[in-house]
Amino acid sequence: MSLLSPSALSTCVREVVAFVDDAGWDQPPQLFALVPTAELLEREPDLAEGLSSDSELTPVAQEPLPGGTEGGSPELDEALAGITWPDAVAGCVLVQEILILPPEAEAELDQVTEQTADEAEAERVALQLAAEHPERQEARLVAAVLRGGESLCLLQLRPDAAQLAADPDAEPELLEHPELAPNLVAALQATLEE
């Protein structure tokens, strides 16, 4: 596998975000394999016309994964645990819709779930409370990893009706933080291990 530039992952992730944005919101979790473009073109020269030649990595969409817009579902966790990639795959990206709550609401949820003995019931109650919370914010979490250990996580807040009415063509804001989703990054990195 050829060496990638420091910007290769970021460039590819932004391509994935643009692709997912075109499909709109309320989508199931989506996984993408990241394949070095040069190697892909070497194996499949017929794809040259449809690929971006200035991108070092090409995202290849996989079948949608189980799980809803709540993120972190047991079905998604199980699906990721069962995935392994061939050596030709340099990395992967997962895009999932999540709900974000203010810190005080998170504390309330923790109290409710701690009082429920059944783990599945606690999760169901927590998801329902989060979905009904008046201060919830819908967002898209994008987590990407490469075999070498590099990772990138972005958060894209879903615009509300007022924002869309004011500027329907506005580019979505992407927030980046190195510790945005460490457990998800670790789960994705595990799919790349031998």
N, CA, C and O of each residue as an XYZ file, in Angstrom:
776
protein
N       0.846     -1.171      0.000
C       0.000      0.000      0.000
C       0.895      1.238      0.000
O       1.858      1.314      0.763
N       0.578      2.194     -0.846
C       1.403      3.385     -0.969
C       1.198      4.321      0.222
O       0.163      4.287      0.888
N       2.206      5.157      0.473
C       2.118      6.128      1.558
C       1.128      7.221      1.172
O       1.057      7.637      0.016
N       0.369      7.676      2.161
C      -0.637      8.706      1.934
C      -0.158     10.030      2.499
O       0.602     10.060      3.467
N      -0.599     11.117      1.900
C      -0.258     12.441      2.409
C      -1.032     12.696      3.699
O      -2.027     12.022      3.964
N      -0.587     13.658      4.503
C      -1.293     13.961      5.751
C      -2.751     14.401      5.551
O      -3.570     14.253      6.458
N      -3.071     14.932      4.384
C      -4.435     15.421      4.141
C      -5.345     14.383      3.475
O      -6.521     14.662      3.241
N      -4.828     13.207      3.170
C      -5.606     12.211      2.420
C      -6.895     11.817      3.135
O      -7.955     11.758      2.513
N      -6.812     11.550      4.428
C      -8.004     11.125      5.170
C      -9.029     12.252      5.231
O     -10.215     12.023      4.994
N      -8.590     13.446      5.543
C      -9.505     14.590      5.634
C     -10.214     14.855      4.308
O     -11.420     15.101      4.286
N      -9.481     14.806      3.220
C     -10.067     15.037      1.895
C     -11.123     13.985      1.592
O     -12.209     14.312      1.114
N     -10.813     12.737      1.865
C     -11.744     11.650      1.583
C     -12.991     11.738      2.474
O     -14.106     11.510      2.005
N     -12.802     12.064      3.745
C     -13.940     12.169      4.665
C     -14.888     13.271      4.203
O     -16.107     13.122      4.299
N     -14.353     14.348      3.716
C     -15.220     15.436      3.235
C     -15.988     15.016      1.974
O     -17.106     15.479      1.747
N     -15.398     14.150      1.167
C     -16.137     13.574      0.034
C     -17.292     12.717      0.536
O     -18.393     12.764     -0.013
N     -17.037     11.938      1.576
C     -18.084     11.097      2.160
C     -19.210     11.966      2.709
O     -20.386     11.663      2.504
N     -18.855     13.044      3.406
C     -19.869     13.947      3.963
C     -20.728     14.531      2.847
O     -21.950     14.594      2.981
N     -20.112     14.955      1.753
C     -20.870     15.509      0.627
C     -21.811     14.460      0.039
O     -22.952     14.772     -0.303
N     -21.340     13.224     -0.080
C     -22.167     12.133     -0.605
C     -23.368     11.884      0.301
O     -24.496     11.753     -0.174
N     -23.121     11.822      1.598
C     -24.193     11.563      2.559
C     -25.166     12.747      2.596
O     -26.376     12.545      2.700
N     -24.656     13.967      2.513
C     -25.525     15.148      2.499
C     -26.514     15.091      1.336
O     -27.667     15.499      1.473
N     -26.055     14.585      0.199
C     -26.936     14.495     -0.979
C     -28.127     13.578     -0.725
O     -29.186     13.763     -1.326
N     -27.970     12.594      0.155
C     -29.054     11.650      0.468
C     -30.020     12.223      1.499
O     -31.097     11.664      1.703
N     -29.662     13.319      2.146
C     -30.534     13.926      3.139
C     -30.384     13.277      4.507
O     -29.492     12.462      4.740
N     -31.275     13.662      5.391
C     -31.235     13.178      6.765
C     -32.144     11.974      6.941
O     -32.814     11.536      6.006
N     -32.155     11.449      8.161
C     -32.967     10.289      8.533
C     -32.542      9.044      7.761
O     -33.371      8.294      7.245
N     -31.224      8.845      7.697
C     -30.634      7.688      7.021
C     -30.073      6.709      8.051
O     -29.680      7.120      9.143
N     -30.031      5.422      7.715
C     -29.392      4.456      8.624
C     -27.878      4.673      8.622
O     -27.351      5.350      7.740
N     -27.178      4.102      9.601
C     -25.714      4.200      9.608
C     -25.131      3.652      8.301
O     -25.607      2.651      7.766
N     -24.103      4.320      7.804
C     -23.496      3.944      6.524
C     -21.998      3.790      6.705
O     -21.339      4.658      7.278
N     -21.469      2.689      6.217
C     -20.042      2.406      6.304
C     -19.422      2.503      4.909
O     -20.027      2.110      3.911
N     -18.212      3.033      4.869
C     -17.477      3.166      3.612
C     -16.093      2.545      3.786
O     -15.412      2.798      4.780
N     -15.689      1.741      2.825
C     -14.311      1.248      2.775
C     -13.478      2.324      2.083
O     -13.940      2.943      1.125
N     -12.275      2.547      2.553
C     -11.381      3.519      1.924
C     -10.274      2.751      1.204
O      -9.486      2.031      1.817
N     -10.244      2.928     -0.097
C      -9.299      2.201     -0.944
C      -8.371      3.211     -1.614
O      -8.843      4.223     -2.134
N      -7.057      2.958     -1.614
C      -6.151      3.861     -2.326
C      -6.556      3.965     -3.802
O      -6.663      2.955     -4.498
N      -6.774      5.179     -4.259
C      -7.274      5.416     -5.619
C      -6.340      4.825     -6.672
O      -6.806      4.211     -7.631
N      -5.035      5.002     -6.506
C      -4.077      4.482     -7.500
C      -4.179      2.969     -7.625
O      -4.144      2.424     -8.728
N      -4.306      2.287     -6.476
C      -4.415      0.823     -6.512
C      -5.743      0.376     -7.099
O      -5.805     -0.626     -7.811
N      -6.804      1.117     -6.805
C      -8.109      0.794     -7.362
C      -8.097      0.940     -8.886
O      -8.629      0.089     -9.599
N      -7.491      2.014     -9.377
C      -7.412      2.232    -10.823
C      -6.525      1.192    -11.504
O      -6.768      0.810    -12.649
N      -5.503      0.742    -10.797
C      -4.626     -0.293    -11.349
C      -5.407     -1.601    -11.546
O      -5.247     -2.289    -12.554
N      -6.252     -1.923    -10.563
C      -7.043     -3.161    -10.629
C      -8.268     -3.027    -11.525
O      -8.667     -3.977    -12.198
N      -8.861     -1.831    -11.524
C     -10.103     -1.598    -12.263
C      -9.966     -0.352    -13.143
O     -10.552      0.680    -12.816
N      -9.220     -0.410    -14.236
C      -8.994      0.777    -15.060
C     -10.282      1.359    -15.663
O     -10.319      2.537    -16.020
N     -11.328      0.543    -15.776
C     -12.595      1.036    -16.324
C     -13.250      2.076    -15.421
O     -14.139      2.802    -15.864
N     -12.826      2.157    -14.172
C     -13.422      3.106    -13.230
C     -12.814      4.502    -13.334
O     -13.292      5.430    -12.681
N     -11.776      4.665    -14.136
C     -11.037      5.927    -14.207
C     -11.926      7.128    -14.485
O     -11.706      8.200    -13.921
N     -12.905      6.972    -15.329
C     -13.757      8.103    -15.701
C     -14.602      8.608    -14.531
O     -14.874      9.805    -14.437
N     -15.014      7.716    -13.648
C     -15.899      8.110    -12.555
C     -15.210      8.473    -11.255
O     -15.874      8.899    -10.310
N     -13.884      8.314    -11.179
C     -13.173      8.580     -9.936
C     -12.466      9.925     -9.972
O     -12.039     10.396    -11.026
N     -12.351     10.530     -8.805
C     -11.607     11.774     -8.660
C     -10.119     11.443     -8.649
O      -9.638     10.756     -7.749
N      -9.403     11.927     -9.636
C      -7.979     11.600     -9.745
C      -7.135     12.356     -8.724
O      -5.996     11.967     -8.464
N      -7.675     13.437     -8.134
C      -6.883     14.199     -7.171
C      -7.111     13.741     -5.734
O      -6.570     14.344     -4.807
N      -7.894     12.694     -5.532
C      -8.115     12.160     -4.201
C      -7.303     10.875     -4.050
O      -7.411      9.966     -4.873
N      -6.496     10.806     -2.998
C      -5.641      9.635     -2.790
C      -6.429      8.408     -2.349
O      -6.012      7.275     -2.591
N      -7.572      8.638     -1.701
C      -8.421      7.552     -1.229
C      -9.789      7.659     -1.881
O     -10.326      8.753     -2.053
N     -10.339      6.522     -2.239
C     -11.684      6.473     -2.804
C     -12.603      5.781     -1.814
O     -12.349      4.641     -1.424
N     -13.682      6.465     -1.397
C     -14.634      5.812     -0.502
C     -15.565      4.895     -1.293
O     -16.088      5.282     -2.339
N     -15.765      3.690     -0.792
C     -16.640      2.726     -1.444
C     -17.778      2.419     -0.468
O     -17.563      1.787      0.566
N     -18.986      2.869     -0.805
C     -20.134      2.685      0.085
C     -20.471      1.214      0.231
O     -20.471      0.458     -0.740
N     -20.759      0.824      1.462
C     -21.187     -0.538      1.778
C     -22.698     -0.513      2.019
O     -23.314      0.553      2.030
N     -23.276     -1.670      2.210
C     -24.705     -1.729      2.530
C     -24.955     -0.981      3.840
O     -24.115     -1.024      4.739
N     -26.109     -0.289      3.966
C     -26.409      0.378      5.243
C     -26.383     -0.619      6.399
O     -26.706     -1.796      6.236
N     -25.998     -0.128      7.550
C     -25.888     -0.955      8.751
C     -27.155     -0.844      9.590
O     -27.926      0.102      9.431
N     -27.373     -1.807     10.481
C     -28.534     -1.713     11.358
C     -28.350     -0.593     12.373
O     -27.228     -0.181     12.670
N     -29.454     -0.116     12.892
C     -29.419      0.950     13.890
C     -30.158      2.147     13.350
O     -30.192      2.384     12.142
N     -30.735      2.883     14.235
C     -31.517      4.051     13.833
C     -30.734      5.325     14.023
O     -29.504      5.320     14.077
N     -31.466      6.417     14.124
C     -30.833      7.722     14.252
C     -30.353      8.011     15.668
O     -29.805      9.080     15.935
N     -30.560      7.055     16.581
C     -30.127      7.301     17.954
C     -28.635      7.072     18.137
O     -28.063      7.567     19.109
N     -27.983      6.339     17.238
C     -26.558      6.066     17.351
C     -26.266      5.106     18.490
O     -27.065      4.973     19.417
N     -25.132      4.442     18.424
C     -24.698      3.568     19.496
C     -25.630      2.412     19.795
O     -25.662      1.932     20.929
N     -26.379      1.956     18.827
C     -27.326      0.874     19.083
C     -26.595     -0.458     19.201
O     -25.526     -0.628     18.615
N     -27.169     -1.426     19.966
C     -26.528     -2.739     20.082
C     -26.367     -3.421     18.722
O     -25.380     -4.120     18.491
N     -27.340     -3.219     17.818
C     -27.256     -3.835     16.493
C     -26.046     -3.305     15.731
O     -25.346     -4.066     15.063
N     -25.802     -2.013     15.831
C     -24.655     -1.417     15.153
C     -23.359     -1.931     15.778
O     -22.408     -2.256     15.068
N     -23.328     -2.001     17.102
C     -22.133     -2.515     17.781
C     -21.812     -3.940     17.334
O     -20.655     -4.271     17.075
N     -22.841     -4.777     17.247
C     -22.645     -6.170     16.818
C     -22.181     -6.239     15.366
O     -21.309     -7.037     15.020
N     -22.777     -5.391     14.514
C     -22.384     -5.390     13.100
C     -20.916     -5.016     12.954
O     -20.186     -5.666     12.205
N     -20.470     -3.977     13.660
C     -19.066     -3.559     13.577
C     -18.136     -4.643     14.106
O     -17.054     -4.858     13.560
N     -18.553     -5.322     15.161
C     -17.716     -6.370     15.745
C     -17.502     -7.533     14.773
O     -16.524     -8.271     14.900
N     -18.404     -7.701     13.808
C     -18.291     -8.806     12.856
C     -17.635     -8.438     11.538
O     -17.574     -9.267     10.631
N     -17.144     -7.216     11.412
C     -16.565     -6.758     10.146
C     -15.045     -6.883     10.169
O     -14.387     -6.501     11.136
N     -14.506     -7.426      9.081
C     -13.066     -7.413      8.842
C     -12.858     -6.993      7.386
O     -13.658     -7.323      6.511
N     -11.798     -6.279      7.152
C     -11.529     -5.769      5.817
C     -10.348     -6.505      5.181
O      -9.420     -6.909      5.881
N     -10.381     -6.680      3.861
C      -9.210     -7.249      3.176
C      -8.054     -6.240      3.183
O      -8.251     -5.054      3.448
N      -6.867     -6.726      2.893
C      -5.668     -5.879      2.921
C      -5.752     -4.689      1.973
O      -5.112     -3.667      2.223
N      -6.517     -4.791      0.902
C      -6.621     -3.699     -0.073
C      -7.330     -2.472      0.502
O      -7.231     -1.380     -0.059
N      -8.037     -2.643      1.605
C      -8.755     -1.528      2.226
C      -7.811     -0.827      3.195
O      -7.293     -1.435      4.132
N      -7.597      0.470      2.951
C      -6.666      1.257      3.763
C      -7.307      1.796      5.030
O      -6.607      2.149      5.979
N      -8.635      1.864      5.053
C      -9.333      2.412      6.203
C     -10.826      2.337      5.986
O     -11.301      1.740      5.021
N     -11.563      2.954      6.900
C     -13.020      2.974      6.757
C     -13.597      4.209      7.436
O     -12.963      4.841      8.280
N     -14.819      4.525      7.035
C     -15.557      5.673      7.581
C     -16.949      5.193      7.938
O     -17.585      4.481      7.162
N     -17.421      5.583      9.109
C     -18.795      5.319      9.519
C     -19.493      6.648      9.703
O     -18.978      7.552     10.361
N     -20.679      6.758      9.110
C     -21.520      7.940      9.278
C     -22.806      7.475      9.940
O     -23.476      6.569      9.446
N     -23.151      8.105     11.069
C     -24.389      7.749     11.742
C     -25.032      9.005     12.324
O     -24.347      9.950     12.717
N     -26.337      8.992     12.368
C     -27.067     10.103     12.957
C     -27.247      9.840     14.447
O     -27.545      8.721     14.863
N     -27.063     10.879     15.236
C     -27.139     10.762     16.681
C     -27.968     11.910     17.250
O     -28.274     12.878     16.555
N     -28.322     11.785     18.518
C     -28.967     12.867     19.254
C     -27.977     13.391     20.277
O     -27.310     12.619     20.964
N     -27.887     14.707     20.371
C     -27.013     15.343     21.350
C     -27.913     16.041     22.365
O     -28.864     16.736     22.010
N     -27.584     15.834     23.626
C     -28.333     16.458     24.708
C     -27.410     17.374     25.505
O     -26.199     17.155     25.539
N     -27.978     18.409     26.154
C     -27.137     19.230     27.032
C     -26.655     18.390     28.224
O     -27.290     17.392     28.564
N     -25.550     18.774     28.858
C     -24.978     17.967     29.947
C     -25.966     17.641     31.067
O     -25.962     16.526     31.588
N     -26.803     18.592     31.438
C     -27.754     18.317     32.521
C     -28.765     17.247     32.122
O     -29.199     16.467     32.970
N     -29.141     17.198     30.865
C     -30.061     16.157     30.389
C     -29.367     14.797     30.386
O     -29.989     13.782     30.696
N     -28.089     14.774     30.040
C     -27.320     13.523     30.081
C     -27.292     12.973     31.510
O     -27.424     11.767     31.718
N     -27.120     13.863     32.491
C     -27.095     13.439     33.894
C     -28.450     12.850     34.298
O     -28.508     11.849     35.013
N     -29.538     13.476     33.837
C     -30.882     12.953     34.126
C     -31.056     11.555     33.532
O     -31.600     10.661     34.180
N     -30.594     11.376     32.308
C     -30.695     10.068     31.652
C     -29.916      9.011     32.422
O     -30.384      7.885     32.593
N     -28.726      9.377     32.886
C     -27.916      8.432     33.647
C     -28.646      7.990     34.911
O     -28.612      6.814     35.275
N     -29.302      8.931     35.576
C     -30.051      8.594     36.796
C     -31.184      7.622     36.485
O     -31.386      6.648     37.211
N     -31.920      7.882     35.414
C     -33.047      7.023     35.039
C     -32.562      5.617     34.692
O     -33.144      4.628     35.138
N     -31.505      5.532     33.904
C     -31.018      4.211     33.481
C     -30.394      3.431     34.640
O     -30.470      2.202     34.667
N     -29.781      4.129     35.592
C     -29.215      3.446     36.757
C     -30.297      2.809     37.622
O     -30.040      1.833     38.326
N     -31.518      3.367     37.569
C     -32.626      2.856     38.370
C     -33.332      1.682     37.691
O     -34.199      1.050     38.295
N     -32.973      1.388     36.450
C     -33.606      0.300     35.710
C     -32.655     -0.893     35.689
O     -31.525     -0.792     35.211
N     -33.126     -2.028     36.214
C     -32.268     -3.212     36.339
C     -31.965     -3.872     34.996
O     -30.840     -4.318     34.769
N     -32.933     -3.939     34.121
C     -32.776     -4.597     32.821
C     -32.041     -3.653     31.863
O     -32.508     -2.547     31.591
N     -30.890     -4.101     31.358
C     -30.067     -3.256     30.495
C     -30.794     -2.860     29.206
O     -30.708     -1.708     28.780
N     -31.503     -3.797     28.589
C     -32.236     -3.499     27.355
C     -33.352     -2.491     27.622
O     -33.582     -1.585     26.821
N     -34.035     -2.653     28.736
C     -35.112     -1.718     29.093
C     -34.535     -0.342     29.409
O     -35.115      0.676     29.031
N     -33.404     -0.306     30.093
C     -32.755      0.971     30.411
C     -32.382      1.714     29.126
O     -32.563      2.928     29.025
N     -31.861      0.970     28.149
C     -31.492      1.604     26.882
C     -32.728      2.112     26.144
O     -32.708      3.206     25.579
N     -33.805      1.323     26.145
C     -35.040      1.745     25.483
C     -35.592      3.023     26.117
O     -36.005      3.946     25.414
N     -35.595      3.066     27.455
C     -36.089      4.245     28.169
C     -35.210      5.458     27.866
O     -35.718      6.550     27.614
N     -33.894      5.261     27.893
C     -32.968      6.362     27.623
C     -33.163      6.915     26.217
O     -33.170      8.131     26.024
N     -33.321      6.030     25.232
C     -33.530      6.485     23.853
C     -34.835      7.252     23.707
O     -34.899      8.254     22.995
N     -35.868      6.781     24.381
C     -37.157      7.465     24.313
C     -37.067      8.852     24.954
O     -37.550      9.834     24.390
N     -36.450      8.924     26.127
C     -36.296     10.217     26.801
C     -35.452     11.180     25.958
O     -35.770     12.366     25.861
N     -34.396     10.675     25.360
C     -33.546     11.530     24.523
C     -34.314     12.043     23.311
O     -34.211     13.220     22.963
N     -35.083     11.169     22.668
C     -35.838     11.557     21.473
C     -36.919     12.588     21.792
O     -37.291     13.390     20.935
N     -37.424     12.563     23.033
C     -38.491     13.485     23.417
C     -37.984     14.746     24.107
O     -38.767     15.655     24.383
N     -36.691     14.811     24.387
C     -36.157     15.953     25.131
C     -36.269     17.232     24.295
O     -35.884     17.239     23.125
N     -36.796     18.319     24.889
C     -36.995     19.557     24.117
C     -35.695     20.227     23.667
O     -35.714     21.013     22.719
N     -34.581     19.940     24.316
C     -33.309     20.574     23.942
C     -32.402     19.656     23.130
O     -31.216     19.941     22.965
N     -32.951     18.562     22.627
C     -32.118     17.640     21.849
C     -31.700     18.319     20.539
O     -32.391     19.189     20.009
N     -30.568     17.893     20.058
C     -30.055     18.386     18.776
C     -29.702     17.174     17.932
O     -28.951     16.306     18.377
N     -30.233     17.106     16.726
C     -29.884     16.010     15.836
C     -28.573     16.355     15.144
O     -28.314     17.508     14.800
N     -27.761     15.336     14.949
C     -26.450     15.547     14.348
C     -26.023     14.300     13.604
O     -26.607     13.226     13.751
N     -24.994     14.470     12.809
C     -24.365     13.359     12.112
C     -22.949     13.232     12.648
O     -22.198     14.207     12.684
N     -22.592     12.032     13.062
C     -21.248     11.759     13.534
C     -20.519     10.994     12.433
O     -21.005      9.978     11.937
N     -19.357     11.498     12.065
C     -18.543     10.880     11.029
C     -17.220     10.476     11.673
O     -16.469     11.329     12.146
N     -16.938      9.183     11.689
C     -15.692      8.686     12.280
C     -14.930      7.915     11.213
O     -15.489      7.048     10.541
N     -13.643      8.239     11.062
C     -12.812      7.600     10.035
C     -11.503      7.148     10.653
O     -10.953      7.804     11.539
N     -11.014      6.011     10.168
C      -9.729      5.478     10.634
C      -8.945      4.913      9.449
O      -9.511      4.489      8.442
N      -7.635      4.925      9.607
C      -6.734      4.288      8.641
C      -5.949      3.191      9.352
O      -5.807      3.210     10.575
N      -5.446      2.245      8.583
C      -4.672      1.130      9.143
C      -3.486      1.593      9.984
O      -3.127      0.932     10.959
N      -2.888      2.693      9.630
C      -1.739      3.192     10.372
C      -2.086      3.807     11.716
O      -1.189      4.210     12.458
N      -3.370      3.889     12.045
C      -3.793      4.439     13.328
C      -4.350      5.846     13.255
O      -4.927      6.330     14.229
N      -4.189      6.513     12.121
C      -4.731      7.870     11.993
C      -6.255      7.815     12.049
O      -6.878      6.898     11.514
N      -6.841      8.814     12.707
C      -8.298      8.875     12.787
C      -8.770     10.317     12.667
O      -8.003     11.264     12.843
N     -10.045     10.454     12.364
C     -10.659     11.773     12.223
C     -12.131     11.627     12.560
O     -12.802     10.725     12.060
N     -12.635     12.518     13.411
C     -14.065     12.526     13.750
C     -14.629     13.913     13.516
O     -14.038     14.917     13.914
N     -15.775     13.953     12.869
C     -16.467     15.204     12.600
C     -17.897     15.102     13.103
O     -18.484     14.020     13.119
N     -18.448     16.224     13.509
C     -19.833     16.304     13.930
C     -20.508     17.365     13.086
O     -20.010     18.483     12.956
N     -21.641     17.008     12.515
C     -22.395     17.926     11.669
C     -23.786     18.083     12.292
O     -24.552     17.121     12.357
N     -24.107     19.287     12.744
C     -25.410     19.536     13.336
C     -26.461     19.675     12.241
O     -26.230     20.301     11.207
N     -27.620     19.076     12.494
C     -28.712     19.166     11.533
C     -29.327     20.565     11.606
O     -29.717     21.018     12.682
N     -29.414     21.243     10.467
C     -30.007     22.587     10.505
C     -31.498     22.501     10.814
O     -32.178     21.568     10.386
N     -31.996     23.481     11.559
C     -33.430     23.492     11.842
C     -34.161     24.231     10.719
O     -33.533     24.775      9.811
N     -35.478     24.245     10.793
C     -36.305     24.832      9.728
C     -35.980     26.306      9.522
O     -35.954     26.777      8.385
N     -35.731     27.041     10.603
C     -35.427     28.471     10.483
C     -34.106     28.687      9.745
O     -33.997     29.588      8.913
N     -33.106     27.864     10.048
C     -31.816     27.984      9.374
C     -31.946     27.678      7.881
O     -31.361     28.362      7.041
N     -32.724     26.636      7.566
C     -32.924     26.274      6.155
C     -33.692     27.353      5.404
O     -33.395     27.634      4.243
N     -34.678     27.960      6.061
C     -35.459     29.022      5.420
C     -34.590     30.242      5.152
O     -34.727     30.890      4.114
N     -33.690     30.557      6.093
C     -32.822     31.719      5.937
C     -31.793     31.522      4.840
O     -31.478     32.457      4.104
N     -31.266     30.306      4.726
C     -30.233     30.038      3.721
C     -30.263     28.561      3.319
O     -29.517     27.752      3.871
N     -31.124     28.208      2.359
C     -31.253     26.796      1.976
C     -29.995     26.200      1.343
O     -29.850     24.978      1.306
N     -29.095     27.029      0.851
C     -27.887     26.525      0.199
C     -26.651     26.600      1.087
O     -25.536     26.394      0.609
N     -26.834     26.890      2.374
C     -25.689     27.033      3.274
C     -24.967     25.696      3.418
O     -25.591     24.639      3.512
N     -23.649     25.771      3.434
C     -22.827     24.580      3.659
C     -22.937     24.201      5.133
O     -22.877     25.075      5.999
N     -23.096     22.916      5.430
C     -23.194     22.508      6.829
C     -21.859     22.712      7.553
O     -20.787     22.505      6.985
N     -21.954     23.116      8.799
C     -20.756     23.294      9.611
C     -20.295     21.931     10.113
O     -21.099     21.139     10.605
N     -19.010     21.667      9.988
C     -18.423     20.427     10.468
C     -17.502     20.742     11.632
O     -16.523     21.472     11.479
N     -17.818     20.192     12.794
C     -17.013     20.395     13.985
C     -16.068     19.209     14.138
O     -16.464     18.059     13.951
N     -14.819     19.499     14.478
C     -13.820     18.433     14.613
C     -13.208     18.482     16.009
O     -12.928     19.556     16.543
N     -13.006     17.302     16.589
C     -12.336     17.211     17.879
C     -11.673     15.842     17.970
O     -12.290     14.838     17.613
N     -10.428     15.781     18.441
C      -9.725     14.494     18.469
C     -10.346     13.466     19.416
O     -10.148     12.267     19.219
N     -11.087     13.896     20.433
C     -11.692     12.970     21.388
C     -13.213     12.911     21.233
O     -13.925     12.660     22.205
N     -13.701     13.136     20.043
C     -15.144     13.198     19.812
C     -15.833     11.858     20.035
O     -16.903     11.817     20.642
N     -15.254     10.772     19.563
C     -15.892      9.454     19.677
C     -14.828      8.363     19.831
O     -14.661      7.539     18.932
N     -14.106      8.344     20.956
C     -12.992      7.394     21.096
C     -13.422      5.929     21.035
O     -12.692      5.102     20.489
N     -14.584      5.592     21.581
C     -15.032      4.194     21.533
C     -15.357      3.764     20.108
O     -15.055      2.640     19.710
N     -15.967      4.653     19.350
C     -16.292      4.340     17.961
C     -15.016      4.215     17.130
O     -14.901      3.316     16.298
N     -14.073      5.103     17.354
C     -12.790      5.019     16.643
C     -12.120      3.678     16.942
O     -11.589      3.030     16.040
N     -12.146      3.268     18.203
C     -11.535      1.982     18.578
C     -12.259      0.819     17.903
O     -11.617     -0.124     17.441
N     -13.587      0.877     17.843
C     -14.353     -0.195     17.179
C     -14.043     -0.255     15.689
O     -13.922     -1.343     15.127
N     -13.916      0.889     15.052
C     -13.574      0.916     13.624
C     -12.142      0.427     13.397
O     -11.873     -0.308     12.447
N     -11.231      0.841     14.277
C      -9.848      0.392     14.138
C      -9.763     -1.131     14.274
O      -8.945     -1.768     13.610
N     -10.599     -1.710     15.125
C     -10.597     -3.161     15.308
C     -11.003     -3.894     14.030
O     -10.577     -5.027     13.809
N     -11.829     -3.255     13.180
C     -12.230     -3.904     11.923
C     -11.054     -4.013     10.951
O     -11.103     -4.808     10.013
N     -10.007     -3.230     11.161
C      -8.847     -3.233     10.280
C      -7.706     -4.121     10.772
O      -6.719     -4.325     10.064
N      -7.847     -4.644     11.984
C      -6.777     -5.457     12.537
C      -6.783     -6.845     11.953
O      -7.826     -7.361     11.554
N      -5.614     -7.446     11.906
C      -5.465     -8.797     11.327
C      -6.252     -9.799     12.141
O      -6.258    -10.988     11.820
